[in-house]
């Protein structure tokens, strides 16, 4: 048990040092000057909206306020059953340049969001496409800065890390912990390295050249994948095209979830997909997280002597790291103790997502059921 405690400590230290060093290598959008008006190519923003009545108006306001001359905004009202459609058409009356597309039918073989984005692209005219969500807020110069980086660096694809502005002690800790886990898994700072297989894609801000989008088959090539943003990034990397992930914390924000329970429910469609719907792989991930983050708690309680001390150091190391994440994200250090709870939520979410997907023989997303057989048959692995 002492050897296991030491191994856990070394692995944790290695992972955390890697995240800290990697994060410092990310270019910040704040270091990029906005593109001059006369140089701006046409950009088409495409926003899928399914039952987004509570968030769509303020999010659209930030897009309509963008300081970018050559801008086209397309919102796809994807089978909404709430007031989303009415809100969009009311906004359109005040801003005629806003394009609203209403979709009533989802074709066989498609998931809702990839299909909505696919339809939005068909209406667009920009040489650069920007996919974003219906609850994302952007500063006025965000697109002008992003396009400048895209052009200067010769990128085919650029995505931005966003800042979470949700409320709640445990919820924010859970979001930050999940984000740290994704950093460990995807290493977004390596996306720009052509020698690395690492890639990145972020639904809040996925900017791609139309030529590159068409080259990889667009959303039609990933029409049955619930993690379409990441898969689009993977398609770009697999095609040998140049992509980059930037820090956009000061420019792109979202209140990701309303509660911890809502976050767990929201992750039901994604978690098992990360494991490519492989039960053994999902369970292995849950066990690995448990060994690294939960075992030390119980080791302190039930072990003695040097073993207890090493497990205690594991917990201290994790709390120090989490405090650094909080500081970098602009949150109070009072959230640090929540890091003792979030690993249990993470493992629970993985197990629940796996169980519910198997039980329901598929995923239920925005009121639609997608069969596990089809998801497994049509989806490509992320790794």
C-alpha positions in Angstrom: 0.0 0.0 0.0 2.9 2.3 0.7 4.2 1.7 -2.9 0.8 2.5 -4.3 0.6 5.7 -2.3 4.0 6.8 -3.6 3.0 5.9 -7.2 -0.2 7.9 -6.9 1.8 10.9 -5.6 4.3 10.7 -8.5 1.6 10.4 -11.1 -0.4 13.3 -9.7 2.7 15.5 -9.5 3.7 14.6 -13.1 0.1 15.4 -14.4 -0.2 18.6 -12.5 3.2 19.9 -13.5 2.3 19.1 -17.1 -0.9 21.1 -16.9 0.7 24.1 -15.3 3.6 24.2 -17.8 1.3 23.5 -20.7 -1.2 26.2 -19.7 1.6 28.8 -19.7 2.3 27.9 -23.3 -1.2 28.9 -24.5 -1.3 32.1 -26.4 -3.8 34.6 -25.0 -6.3 36.3 -27.3 -5.6 39.5 -25.4 -2.1 39.5 -26.9 -3.6 39.7 -30.4 -4.5 43.1 -31.9 -8.0 43.3 -33.6 -7.9 43.1 -37.4 -8.3 46.4 -39.2 -11.7 46.9 -40.8 -10.3 47.2 -44.4 -8.6 43.8 -44.0 -11.6 41.8 -42.6 -12.8 38.8 -44.5 -16.4 37.8 -44.3 -17.3 35.7 -41.3 -20.5 33.6 -40.8 -21.5 32.9 -37.2 -23.7 29.9 -36.9 -25.7 29.4 -33.7 -27.8 26.2 -33.1 -30.7 26.9 -30.7 -33.0 24.2 -29.3 -35.2 25.4 -26.4 -32.9 28.3 -25.5 -35.5 30.9 -24.6 -33.8 31.7 -21.3 -30.3 32.5 -22.9 -30.6 33.3 -26.6 -31.5 37.0 -26.4 -28.5 38.2 -24.2 -26.1 35.9 -26.1 -27.2 37.3 -29.4 -26.9 40.8 -28.2 -23.1 40.2 -27.8 -22.9 38.9 -31.3 -24.8 41.8 -32.8 -22.5 44.1 -30.9 -19.3 42.7 -32.5 -16.9 45.3 -33.9 -16.5 43.5 -37.1 -17.8 44.9 -40.4 -18.0 41.7 -42.6 -20.3 39.7 -40.3 -23.1 37.3 -41.0 -25.2 35.9 -38.1 -27.3 32.8 -38.7 -29.4 31.2 -35.9 -30.9 27.8 -36.5 -34.0 27.3 -34.4 -33.8 23.5 -34.1 -37.3 22.1 -33.3 -37.7 24.3 -30.2 -40.9 23.7 -28.2 -40.5 26.8 -26.0 -40.5 30.5 -27.0 -37.1 30.4 -28.7 -38.6 30.8 -32.2 -40.7 33.8 -31.2 -37.8 35.5 -29.4 -35.6 35.0 -32.5 -38.1 36.4 -34.9 -38.8 39.4 -32.6 -35.0 40.1 -32.5 -34.9 39.7 -36.3 -37.5 42.5 -36.7 -35.2 44.9 -34.9 -32.0 43.6 -36.6 -32.9 42.6 -40.2 -29.4 41.4 -40.9 -30.0 38.5 -38.5 -30.8 35.3 -40.4 -33.2 32.9 -38.6 -33.7 29.3 -40.0 -36.5 27.2 -38.5 -36.0 23.4 -38.6 -39.0 21.2 -37.9 -37.6 17.7 -38.9 -34.5 15.8 -38.0 -33.4 13.4 -40.8 -32.5 9.8 -39.9 -28.9 9.3 -39.0 -28.3 12.8 -37.7 -28.0 14.2 -34.2 -29.8 17.5 -33.6 -26.8 19.9 -33.1 -24.6 18.6 -36.0 -27.6 18.8 -38.3 -28.5 22.3 -37.2 -24.9 23.5 -37.8 -24.9 21.7 -41.2 -28.0 23.5 -42.3 -26.6 26.8 -41.1 -23.5 26.4 -43.1 -25.7 25.7 -46.2 -27.1 29.2 -45.8 -23.8 31.0 -45.0 -21.7 33.0 -47.4 -18.6 33.7 -45.3 -15.1 32.4 -46.2 -14.7 31.8 -42.4 -17.2 30.0 -40.3 -17.7 30.4 -36.5 -19.7 27.8 -34.6 -20.8 28.9 -31.2 -23.6 28.1 -28.7 -26.8 29.9 -27.8 -25.6 30.9 -24.3 -22.2 32.3 -25.1 -21.3 35.9 -24.5 -18.4 37.6 -26.3 -16.6 40.9 -25.9 -17.1 43.2 -28.9 -13.6 42.8 -30.3 -13.4 39.0 -29.9 -14.0 38.0 -33.5 -11.7 40.8 -34.9 -8.9 39.4 -32.7 -9.6 35.8 -33.5 -9.6 36.4 -37.3 -6.4 38.3 -37.0 -4.7 35.3 -35.3 -6.3 32.9 -37.9 -4.9 35.0 -40.8 -1.5 35.8 -39.2 -0.7 32.2 -38.2 -2.1 30.6 -41.3 -4.6 28.5 -39.4 -7.4 26.4 -40.8 -9.0 26.2 -37.3 -9.0 28.2 -34.2 -10.8 27.6 -30.9 -11.0 29.6 -27.7 -11.0 28.4 -24.1 -13.9 30.2 -22.3 -14.5 31.5 -18.7 -17.2 29.9 -16.7 -19.5 32.3 -14.9 -21.9 29.9 -13.2 -22.9 30.5 -9.6 -22.6 28.0 -6.8 -19.7 26.8 -4.6 -19.8 23.1 -5.5 -20.9 23.7 -9.1 -17.9 25.9 -9.9 -15.5 23.5 -8.2 -17.0 20.7 -10.2 -16.7 22.6 -13.5 -13.1 23.6 -12.7 -12.2 20.0 -11.7 -13.8 18.7 -14.9 -11.9 21.3 -16.9 -8.6 20.2 -15.3 -9.4 16.7 -16.3 -10.0 17.7 -19.9 -6.7 19.5 -19.9 -4.9 16.4 -18.7 -6.7 14.3 -21.4 -6.4 16.6 -24.4 -3.4 18.9 -23.7 -4.8 21.8 -25.8 -1.4 23.6 -25.9 -0.2 20.8 -28.2 -3.0 21.3 -30.8 -0.8 23.7 -32.8 2.1 21.3 -32.9 2.0 19.5 -36.3 4.1 16.6 -34.8 1.6 16.0 -32.1 -1.6 14.0 -32.5 -3.3 16.2 -29.9 -6.2 18.2 -31.2 -8.9 20.5 -29.7 -12.4 21.7 -30.5 -14.6 23.9 -28.3 -18.3 24.4 -28.9 -18.3 27.9 -27.4 -15.9 29.1 -30.1 -14.9 26.9 -33.1 -13.7 29.1 -36.0 -12.8 27.3 -39.2 -12.1 28.3 -42.8 -14.8 27.2 -45.1 -12.3 25.5 -47.4 -11.0 23.4 -44.5 -14.5 22.6 -43.3 -15.4 21.3 -46.8 -12.1 19.4 -47.0 -12.9 17.3 -44.0 -16.5 16.7 -44.9 -18.1 19.2 -42.5 -20.6 18.0 -40.0 -21.9 15.4 -42.4 -18.8 13.4 -41.6 -19.6 13.5 -37.9 -23.4 13.7 -38.0 -24.0 11.1 -35.3 -21.4 12.2 -32.8 -22.6 14.0 -29.6 -19.2 15.6 -29.1 -19.2 17.3 -32.5 -16.9 20.2 -31.4 -14.1 17.9 -30.5 -14.6 15.7 -33.5 -14.4 18.7 -35.8 -11.1 19.5 -34.3 -9.9 15.9 -34.7 -11.0 15.9 -38.3 -8.9 19.0 -38.9 -5.8 17.5 -37.2 -6.2 14.2 -39.0 -6.3 16.0 -42.3 -2.9 17.6 -41.6 -4.3 21.1 -41.4 -3.0 23.7 -38.9 -5.1 24.4 -35.8 -4.6 26.3 -32.5 -6.3 26.6 -29.2 -6.0 30.0 -27.5 -6.9 31.3 -24.1 -10.0 33.4 -24.5 -11.0 33.7 -20.8 -11.3 37.5 -21.0 -13.3 37.4 -24.2 -15.7 34.4 -24.2 -17.9 33.6 -21.1 -20.8 31.4 -20.3 -22.8 30.4 -17.3 -22.3 26.7 -18.1 -24.9 25.1 -15.8 -27.5 26.3 -13.3 -26.8 23.6 -10.7 -24.5 20.6 -9.9 -27.4 18.3 -10.8 -28.0 20.0 -14.1 -24.3 19.5 -14.9 -24.4 15.8 -14.2 -27.5 15.5 -16.3 -25.9 17.6 -19.1 -22.8 15.3 -19.2 -24.9 12.2 -19.7 -24.6 12.5 -23.5 -20.9 13.2 -23.5 -19.1 11.0 -21.0 -19.6 7.6 -22.5 -18.9 9.1 -26.0 -15.5 10.1 -24.7 -14.8 6.4 -24.1 -16.2 5.6 -27.6 -19.1 3.8 -26.0 -16.6 1.2 -24.7 -17.8 0.0 -21.3 -14.3 -1.4 -20.2 -12.6 1.9 -21.2 -15.2 4.0 -19.3 -14.8 1.8 -16.1 -11.1 2.0 -16.4 -11.3 5.8 -16.5 -13.5 5.8 -13.4 -11.1 3.5 -11.5 -8.1 5.6 -12.6 -9.7 8.8 -11.3 -10.7 7.0 -8.1 -7.2 5.8 -7.5 -5.7 9.3 -8.0 -8.2 11.4 -6.2 -10.4 9.3 -3.9 -8.1 6.6 -2.6 -5.9 9.1 -0.7 -8.9 10.2 1.4 -9.5 6.6 2.6 -5.8 6.0 2.9 -5.6 8.8 5.5 -8.5 7.2 7.4 -7.4 3.5 7.4 -3.7 3.4 6.9 -0.9 4.1 9.4 2.6 5.4 9.6 4.5 6.4 6.4 1.6 5.2 4.2 -0.9 7.5 5.9 1.7 10.4 5.5 2.1 9.8 1.8 -1.6 9.7 1.2 -1.9 12.9 3.2 0.7 14.5 1.0 -1.4 13.4 -2.0 -4.4 15.3 -0.7 -2.3 18.3 0.1 -0.8 18.3 -3.4 -4.2 18.1 -5.0 -5.5 21.0 -2.9 -2.5 23.2 -3.7 -3.0 22.5 -7.4 -6.7 23.2 -7.2 -6.0 26.5 -5.5 -3.7 27.4 -8.4 -6.5 26.6 -10.8 -8.9 28.7 -8.8 -6.5 31.7 -8.7 -5.9 31.4 -12.5 -9.7 31.2 -13.1 -10.5 34.2 -11.0 -12.3 32.3 -8.2 -12.0 32.6 -4.5 -9.7 30.2 -2.7 -12.7 29.4 -0.5 -13.7 26.9 -3.1 -10.6 24.8 -2.4 -12.2 22.4 0.1 -14.8 21.5 -2.6 -12.0 19.6 -4.3 -12.4 16.9 -1.7 -16.0 16.3 -3.0 -15.7 16.8 -6.7 -13.9 13.5 -7.4 -16.9 11.5 -6.1 -19.1 13.5 -8.4 -16.8 12.8 -11.4 -16.8 9.1 -10.8 -20.5 9.0 -10.2 -21.1 10.9 -13.4 -19.0 8.5 -15.4 -20.7 5.4 -13.9 -24.2 6.9 -14.3 -23.6 7.9 -17.9 -22.3 4.5 -18.8 -25.2 2.7 -17.0 -27.9 5.0 -18.3 -26.6 4.8 -21.9 -26.6 1.0 -21.7 -29.9 0.8 -20.0 -31.6 3.1 -22.5 -29.7 1.5 -25.3 -28.6 5.0 -26.4 -28.6 8.6 -25.3 -31.5 11.0 -24.8 -30.6 14.5 -25.9 -33.0 17.4 -26.1 -36.0 15.1 -26.1 -34.7 12.8 -28.9 -33.4 9.2 -28.4 -30.3 8.1 -30.4 -29.7 4.4 -30.4 -26.4 3.0 -29.0 -26.1 0.7 -31.9 -26.2 3.6 -34.4 -23.8 5.7 -32.2 -21.3 2.8 -32.1 -21.6 2.0 -35.7 -21.3 5.5 -37.1 -18.9 7.2 -34.7 -15.1 7.4 -34.9 -13.0 7.1 -31.8 -11.6 10.3 -30.4 -8.4 8.6 -29.6 
